[in-house]
Amino acid sequence: MIKNRFQYLAPTSVEEAANLLAASPGDTEVIGGGTWVVVEMTAGDRDPRRVIDLKNAGLRYIREEKGAVVIGARATYTDVVRSAAAAKLPALVAMAAGVTGGGQLRNRATLGGSACYGNPSSDVPGLLVGLGATLTVRSAGGTRSIAAADFFTGPLRTALQTGELLESMTIPVPAGMKQGYYKFKLAESSWPICTGTALVGADGSATVTIGAANCRPVTVTGSASDLDGLARAAEAAITSPFSDTLADGEYRKQIAGAIAKRAVKAAV
Amino acid sequence: MSDTIHIELTINGAAKSADIDPRLLLVEAIRDTFGYKGTHIGCLTGDCGACTIELNGEIEKSCLVLAASADGGEIRTIEGIAPDDGGLHPVQQAFWDEYGFQCGYCLPGMLFAALDLIESNPTPDEAQIRHAISGNYCRCTGYNNIVTSIQTAAQRMAAAK
């Protein structure tokens, strides 16, 4: 059992959730699926006095809106895999289907939670940056939008301010471009070591975002017909390599070029 | 701050309710509040899968869920897998026949992962089986007999249809 007492709150709207958060933002945790926060509370690494569970807040949706796919903060990876709207984004679906932890994890964990956690060595930050997503965050004062490239500010750090919670992620459907997602990991149960999200235009122009290798996702542009050039650019872009127990940052940097190539080849 | 929260659940078809401490994890409620000890606590980090149950028709790791979050849910535990006649479910029988477990600690989670796979894919190949059990650790078998067990279960279930 979690060590210290807290109050459990399950607001029935995102506005109510934001107001509850505003009442005492410094000692409140917000949970979507809870797969990070609950574990860290069990381990004693987080010690909130109040927990806001978004399960009833109406944020479990995936819908198409004006040429974009909008994903509510409480949508799970499995929701993405099964969603007709998300099928417009094959790179997103490939990412969601391959998230480590088994079907049990994908049935509970949310893209929104992973975004808020901001672990460099995970799928979601690189994917959201790679597809040019915008994150909508809410506080008691209203909402604001943050480009994914600005949202992930460093390892386990995001642009989310105290008193703000994630409401949704909006991913534009890249018209006329092929999308690819490639993940490299060293074991079936491993976190990603390096990921690539590729957008390839009809003219062969390619944009690749490398995730999990750098403290923040990095994006490079080039040509699908010059994969070696793209690979060199990807490796050079890794200026703050991310290390954890699974892989050293220098190793991640060395493979970033190969992963960029594979992401372009995965684009269909 | 209220000390307890009232939850109502269905476990293996039986209505259950309790006033629980919000700090209680779902796996702790299932085992200690409601007495279904077949659901195991392994890592408490969401890695090992020993606490896998079915919640509202989807398999989940019950150590990752606050019991309060599961209020109103329909749960199936390992005790709810076998038929009422005292026999084993075909997936359980296949694990028994193929030596798919040794100490048995991971078994409830492996069985739910196997059931979940076969339900959506009645003829899984080895790679699909290994992906399906990637959220479950076994420290005895080396996994080969588990893969064989799931293949056998799928074949028998397909043949019985």
Interface residues (C-beta under 8 A of the other chain):
Chain A: M1 I2 K3 N4 R5 F6 Q7 Y8 A10 I31 G33 G34 T35 V38 V39 T42 A43 R49 V51 D53 K55 T78 T100 G101 G102 G103 Q104 L105 N107 R108 E188 S189
Chain B: M1 S2 D3 I5 D21 P22 R23 L24 L25 E28 L44 T45 G46 D47 G49 T52 E58 I59 E60 K61 C63 L64 V65 L66 A68 S69 G109 F112 A113 D116 L117 R130 H131 A132 I133 S134 G135 N136 Y137
